[in-house]
Structures are given as structure tokens and as C-alpha cells.
Amino acid sequence: MDIRLCLIVAGFLLAAVAGDVSAVLRAFLSTFADEKFVVPICSAMGFAYVLRFTGCDQHLVQLLVKPLRRCRSLLIPGTVAVGFLVNMPVVSQTSTAVTIGSVVIPVLQAARVPPVTIGSALLLGSSIGGELLNQGAPELRTTVTESQKAAESVKMDAAEFTGAQCVRRILPLNLLGLVVATAVFWWLSRRDRMPLEPDSEEGASRAEGEPFRVNYLRAFVPLIPLILLYAAAPPLELIQVDREWLVDPRRADAAGLFGSRLVGTAMLIGVLAAALATPACIPGSVRAFFEGAGYGFTHIISLIVAASCFGAGIKEIGVADLLGELLRLAPGLLLPLAGLLPLAFAVLCGSGMAATQSLFGFFAGPALAAGADPLQVGAVVSLAAAAGRTMSPVSAVCLMCAELTDTRPLQLARRVALPLLCSVISIVIAAMIFGP
């Protein structure tokens, strides 16, 4: 059944058991129109659609894949790395798989890599967490919003919890998880070769198709919003943005809205750059942007709303209080549970966003109480949820990768499970040892 239906119904049922369904209703209505989610996420998806409409995403993919054609021994880890990098500007995992699949699948087939290995590499790269380095990613918006709420509840300054700070917490853990998962997956795939068939070289040349001429300007366009956001954030602060340009300073929530609108503005600048880089596409760029924004609302915002309802239901029956008491008595369990619970939930429901949105709020408060950085805990939750989504045979990206490679989703999920478990374990250990 649709995961959103399950989460919403479960939230209302749990709240009914607790005797107050109004909490779930309030969660639905407030999240449905929450600008902190809608503006950055929908604008990021709109930008992704404009990249696809103008073809700029394909120029970036072809540029990244070009070295792999010359070094076939690095095809498998290279495919994972390309997926990770493309997923940064294209925040949808399914869209990333489709975008790079048309390029890397023929190349891997020509190298006689088996379909299961191709699909698994495509799945791992597209879903392991590249989007978590983009401030428009829904998991980051959840982490920032819930951290700010927790800080405000204990009279702390919520302004220090920003998207840029969240990215800085995630970056080293994300890269560690990527390296570990890729290394284990590469080792498991070291002997994967299909039998050599007659005329294989001729078949390989046909599979790879005609040479693609990369336009470096168009290849650079997908990176523009990311560069702008990093340049505007501490510690660089190369770009000074007047807050009054984006939000009325008299609003009580001006600090929280500024970060979201800054992300939206960067995405709009990227849309403009993509349109200018491909003048023939200017007439349809606005339509493509709003189609992408609509897709983001339908498939991402709706999931955030549903997960918020489920989280409100869990909170009403007292699970949050029990978890908080457990972490107060055993604070050493904070990071292990932040890795285990989202991982398991995402495997079951097939959504990393649902796992993050439903569960991180229960860790933010206990993290502050234990003197831990909630953004660091949020990084572990987000990365574990991304890993769980990747190894879930019911996730949209797993289904898409299976379809693209003519394999079964369960085959791909099994193949990436061990690398992802090793990745999450290494992330949790590193966060416990080196966390701020």
C-alpha cells in the first residue's frame, strides 16, 4: 500500500488510542503549508526538472563518466561515485538513477559486468546520500527544523542550527560511509564478469553509442546553486546576502525562513543559468520548473506530511518520552540508536525521508540534554535512513534500478546490504569517537 496512506492512518490510530487525534490533525495542517519545507524542496526539484529539460544534467554525467571509459578497472566504484555526485544537485534518487543510467549502463554492459552488479552499483551511487550535501535536501530541512525546535524549548539560540552547519556535520561522515560502502561493494564484485561472447568488441562499440560532445558551460550549471550556498555560508561568507531581500525582519520566524528562502533563491539562480546556457529551451523552462516543484510537493512534501502525522501519533502514545528517559539513563546509546532505528524503519517503509521525519524529532531533545550536538545526531539519523532506503526492496529507487537493468529488486537489495551495514557501523563509530 502507499506509504503515505499507511503513515497517516497509523498516526491517527495511535493518537486515537492515546485519546487525542487533534495533535495529528494539527501536524498535518501545519506541515502541509510549512514554508521551511516547501520552498527549498520544491525549488530544488524544480531546478532538477529544468536541468533535465535543458540537458545540462546529461552534460555533467558525460563529463564525469568520460574518465571511466579509459580506465575500465574503476568502472564499478566510478559508477557509485558518479551517482553520488549527480545526486547532489538532483536531489531525487529515482531521477538520479534515470539520469545516469542511460549513460553508465551501456558502458558497464560493454565491459561484461553482470546486470545485478550494474543495478546494484547504480542503486548504491544514486541513493547512498549524495543529496545530503545539498541544503535543499528534505532530510536536512527536517534536521535543521527539529534542532531549532529543540533549542527553543530549552531557551537556546536556534539561529546556530542552519543548513550550512548541518552539511558540515554530515560531510565527513557521509564521505566515510561512501568510501566504506564502495570499498566493500567493489570487493564483493571483484570477480563479476559475464562470459565473453563472439563479436563482443563490436557489441561494445554499438552499446556505447556515438561520442557525446560535452559542453563545459552546461556541465557547470548543475553546480551553481551548491557553489552559491557554500559561498554564502560560514566559514567562507564570500557572498553577503541582505536578509531584508528575502524575509521581512519584523516576522518572529525571520531567522528560520531566511535559510529556506536562501536555498530557494540559489535554485532560482540555477534555473536562470540553465535557461541562459540553452537559449532554445528558455520558453519551456518556467513550465519545467513548476512541473518539478509539483513533483516535489506530490512525492516529497506529501511524504513529510504523512511522516509528521505518524511522528505525532508516536509522540501521543508516549514513545518519545520513553526514548528520552532511556537515553537519559544510558546516554551512550544515543548514536547507536540514531543509526539503528532509522535504518530499520527505512528498510521497512522504503523511504529515508519518512524515517528521518518520523524519528529524528525524538533524538533532538535528548541530544541537547546529553550535551551532544543535535546536528551531529541528525547526520547519523539521515545517513542511516538513506542506507536503509537503499537496501529496501520496496523503495522507489530500488524498483527503478531493477527495471533499468532487468533484475529483481530483492537481488539488488541483498547485494548492497552488507556494504551499507558496514557503512552505517563505521559512521556511528566515527561519530562517537570524533563527534564535537
SVG drawing of the C-alpha trace seen along z (x, -y; Angstrom):
<svg xmlns="http://www.w3.org/2000/svg" viewBox="-10 -44 52 61">
<polyline fill="none" stroke="black" stroke-width="0.4" points="0.0,0.0 1.0,-3.6 3.4,-4.5 1.7,-7.9 -1.6,-6.3 -0.1,-3.8 1.7,-6.6 -1.3,-8.9 -3.7,-6.1 -1.2,-4.8 -0.7,-8.3 -4.4,-8.8 -4.9,-5.3 -2.1,-5.8 -3.5,-9.2 -6.9,-7.7 -5.5,-5.1 -4.0,-8.0 -7.3,-9.8 -6.4,-12.9 -6.4,-12.9 -6.2,-16.7 -2.4,-16.5 -2.2,-14.5 -4.6,-16.9 -2.5,-19.9 0.7,-18.1 -0.9,-17.5 -2.1,-21.1 1.0,-22.8 3.4,-20.7 1.3,-20.8 1.9,-24.6 5.3,-24.8 7.5,-27.2 10.6,-25.8 10.0,-22.6 8.0,-23.7 10.3,-26.5 13.7,-24.7 12.5,-21.2 10.1,-22.3 12.5,-24.8 15.3,-22.1 13.1,-19.7 12.1,-22.4 15.7,-23.1 16.3,-19.3 13.5,-19.3 15.0,-22.3 18.3,-20.5 16.7,-17.6 14.7,-19.8 17.7,-21.7 20.0,-18.6 22.5,-20.2 22.4,-17.1 23.5,-14.9 26.5,-17.1 27.6,-16.8 27.1,-13.0 29.0,-12.6 31.8,-14.7 32.0,-12.5 31.8,-9.2 34.4,-10.2 37.4,-9.1 35.8,-5.8 35.7,-4.9 39.5,-5.0 40.0,-3.1 37.7,-0.1 39.1,1.3 37.4,-1.6 34.0,-1.2 32.2,0.1 33.5,-2.3 33.3,-5.1 29.6,-4.4 29.0,-4.7 30.9,-8.0 29.2,-9.4 25.8,-8.6 26.8,-10.2 28.0,-13.4 25.0,-13.7 22.6,-13.1 23.9,-16.3 22.2,-18.7 19.5,-16.2 18.0,-15.6 15.7,-12.8 17.3,-9.3 15.0,-7.9 15.7,-10.8 19.4,-10.4 19.2,-6.7 17.4,-7.5 19.8,-10.4 23.0,-8.4 21.5,-5.0 21.2,-5.8 25.0,-6.6 26.6,-4.2 24.6,-1.0 25.8,-0.6 29.4,-1.3 29.2,1.4 27.4,3.8 30.2,3.3 32.7,4.3 30.7,7.5 29.6,6.5 26.6,8.7 23.1,7.0 22.8,7.5 26.2,5.7 25.2,2.9 21.9,2.4 23.5,2.6 26.2,0.0 23.6,-2.3 21.4,-1.9 24.3,-2.4 25.5,-5.6 22.1,-7.1 20.8,-6.5 23.6,-6.4 23.4,-10.0 24.8,-12.5 21.7,-14.7 22.6,-15.2 25.3,-17.6 22.6,-19.8 20.9,-22.3 17.7,-21.7 17.5,-18.1 14.4,-17.2 16.3,-15.3 18.5,-18.4 15.4,-20.6 14.0,-18.2 17.2,-18.1 17.5,-21.9 13.8,-22.5 13.7,-19.9 17.0,-21.0 15.7,-24.6 12.5,-23.5 14.5,-21.5 16.8,-24.5 13.9,-26.9 12.3,-24.5 15.3,-24.8 15.8,-28.6 18.9,-28.1 19.8,-30.2 18.2,-28.4 19.9,-30.6 23.1,-28.5 21.4,-25.5 21.5,-26.1 21.6,-24.2 25.2,-25.1 26.1,-23.8 24.2,-20.6 26.1,-20.0 29.4,-20.5 28.4,-17.9 27.3,-15.4 30.2,-15.9 32.9,-13.9 30.5,-11.1 29.0,-11.0 32.3,-10.6 33.4,-8.0 30.2,-6.0 30.6,-6.4 34.2,-5.1 33.4,-2.1 30.3,-1.1 32.1,-1.5 35.1,0.5 33.1,3.4 30.8,3.4 33.8,3.3 35.5,6.2 32.3,8.3 32.1,7.5 35.7,8.2 35.0,11.5 31.8,10.4 32.3,11.0 29.8,12.2 31.0,14.9 32.8,13.5 30.6,13.7 31.6,13.6 31.9,10.2 31.9,8.7 34.1,5.7 31.6,4.9 28.8,5.2 30.6,3.0 31.0,0.2 27.4,0.4 26.3,0.3 28.3,-2.8 26.8,-4.7 28.1,-7.8 30.5,-10.1 28.8,-12.8 30.3,-16.3 30.4,-17.8 29.5,-21.5 31.5,-22.5 29.3,-25.5 26.2,-23.3 28.1,-20.8 28.9,-23.5 25.3,-24.7 24.1,-22.0 26.8,-23.0 25.9,-26.7 23.3,-26.6 25.6,-24.4 28.5,-26.8 26.4,-29.8 25.1,-28.3 28.6,-27.2 30.0,-30.7 27.2,-32.4 27.6,-30.3 30.2,-30.4 33.1,-30.0 33.6,-31.3 30.9,-34.0 32.2,-35.2 28.7,-36.4 26.8,-38.7 23.0,-38.4 20.9,-41.2 18.2,-39.4 15.6,-42.0 15.8,-40.9 14.3,-37.6 12.3,-38.0 10.5,-40.7 12.7,-41.2 9.6,-42.0 8.5,-38.4 9.0,-36.4 10.2,-33.4 12.5,-35.5 15.7,-33.6 14.2,-30.2 12.7,-31.4 15.9,-33.1 17.8,-29.9 14.9,-28.2 14.5,-31.2 18.2,-31.4 18.1,-27.9 15.1,-28.7 16.9,-31.8 20.0,-29.8 17.9,-27.2 16.1,-30.0 19.5,-31.4 20.4,-27.9 17.2,-27.8 18.1,-31.1 21.6,-29.9 20.3,-26.7 17.9,-28.6 20.6,-31.1 23.0,-28.3 20.4,-26.7 18.6,-29.7 16.3,-27.4 14.9,-26.0 14.0,-29.4 10.3,-29.3 9.7,-25.9 12.0,-26.4 9.4,-28.0 6.9,-25.3 9.6,-22.6 10.4,-24.4 6.8,-24.3 6.4,-20.7 9.4,-19.8 8.0,-21.8 4.7,-20.0 6.5,-16.7 8.4,-17.7 5.1,-18.5 3.4,-15.3 6.2,-12.9 8.3,-14.6 6.2,-17.2 3.3,-14.7 5.7,-12.2 6.9,-14.7 3.3,-15.5 2.5,-11.8 5.6,-11.1 4.8,-14.1 1.4,-12.6 3.0,-9.3 5.5,-11.0 2.7,-12.9 0.9,-9.7 4.0,-8.1 4.6,-11.1 1.0,-11.0 1.3,-7.4 4.4,-8.3 7.2,-6.6 9.1,-9.8 9.1,-10.1 10.2,-6.5 13.0,-7.0 14.1,-10.2 14.1,-8.5 16.1,-5.6 18.7,-8.0 18.8,-9.9 19.7,-6.8 22.1,-5.5 23.4,-8.4 25.9,-6.1 23.0,-4.6 22.2,-7.9 24.2,-7.5 23.8,-3.7 20.1,-4.1 20.2,-7.0 21.8,-4.7 19.7,-1.5 16.2,-2.8 16.1,-4.9 17.9,-2.2 15.3,0.4 12.4,-1.9 13.6,-2.9 14.2,0.7 10.5,1.5 8.9,-1.6 11.3,-2.2 11.7,-5.9 14.7,-7.6 12.7,-10.8 9.9,-9.1 12.3,-7.6 14.2,-10.9 11.0,-12.9 9.3,-10.4 12.2,-9.7 14.7,-12.5 12.5,-14.7 12.7,-12.1 16.5,-12.4 16.9,-16.2 15.8,-16.9 17.7,-14.1 20.8,-15.1 20.7,-18.6 20.0,-17.1 23.1,-14.9 25.3,-17.8 25.5,-16.4 25.2,-18.3 21.7,-17.6 23.0,-18.3 25.6,-15.6 22.9,-13.2 20.8,-14.3 23.7,-13.5 23.7,-9.9 19.9,-9.6 19.9,-10.9 22.7,-8.8 21.3,-5.6 17.9,-6.4 19.5,-6.8 21.2,-3.4 18.0,-1.8 16.2,-3.2 19.0,-1.9 18.7,1.7 14.9,1.7 13.5,3.8 10.3,1.6 12.0,-1.8 11.3,-3.7 14.9,-4.0 15.5,-0.2 12.5,0.6 13.7,-1.9 17.2,-0.4 15.8,3.1 13.7,2.0 16.5,0.3 18.8,3.4 16.1,6.1 16.8,7.5 14.7,8.1 14.6,5.5 15.4,8.2 18.5,9.2 19.8,5.6 18.8,5.1 20.7,8.2 23.8,7.1 24.1,3.7 23.0,4.8 26.4,5.8 28.3,2.7 25.6,0.4 25.6,2.1 29.4,1.7 29.0,-1.9 26.5,-2.7 28.6,-0.9 31.6,-3.0 29.6,-6.2 28.2,-5.5 31.7,-4.6 33.3,-7.7 30.5,-10.0 31.0,-8.5 34.8,-8.9 35.3,-12.2 32.0,-14.0 32.1,-17.6"/>
</svg>
